[in-house]
Amino acid sequence: MKVLLRFFAVTTLVLLAPRAAAEAPVLTAHSRGDDSQVSALVGLSGAGLGVLLARPRSPGIWPTALGGELFLQPSAGVVELRGAGQWHLGACERLFCASAQLGVTAYGVVRGAADGGLGPHAGLFVGLGGHALEGFVGAQGGLEVFLRTGGPRVPVRLLLGGRGRLGPVGLALTGRAGVDVEGGLHPTWRGEVVLALSWYGATPTQ
């Protein structure tokens, strides 16, 4: 019951929060590492393209996947470049899986008063399922500084989503909501829902 209430709270927060792009990538924001893919991203505030490159799992510090995304927000005049690696936390051999995300986001305002920002972000995700169907929850946080407005800004997000795959085509829906904390300013609530349509070009991993 507690898990269901938490799912409901996160979903409600996503739907009620103002529309804004979340700062961290979505392709590596899953509990289970995915296969290499090219994705079209469509959100409430804009659209973009993403690429995920998977690696064979092996001992060491290297991530199991590397992802990059270009996301455009036409109404706000904002361009985001997002990149991150994904690491499995444990074997992920059964239905339960957990992973961590670490990367960098670059942020540019190209309309009106120009500005640019840069900062690291990290995430932690858990979920149930497999390569064909998965549901997941998680949290993301970061630290950003900007050329004109300064900062630092600390974005914190809760995440809820699911994804499925049929042959070479995959579909994922990710909802994120949370708050931006910045010195001298009131906290700003943010929310975003992103749909990713992916092409794998290969049969699913078993």
Secondary structure, DSSP 8 states (H G I E B T S, - for coil): -HHHHHHHHHHHHHHHS-B---SS-STT-SSS----EEEEEEESS-EEEEEEEE----SSS--SEEEEEEEEETTTTEEEEEEEEEEESS---SSEEEEEEEEEEEEEE-SSS-EEEEEEEEEEEEEEE-SSEEEEEEEEEE-EEETTTEEEEEEEEEEEEEEEEETTEEEEEEEEEEEEEETTS--EEEEEEEEEEEE--S----
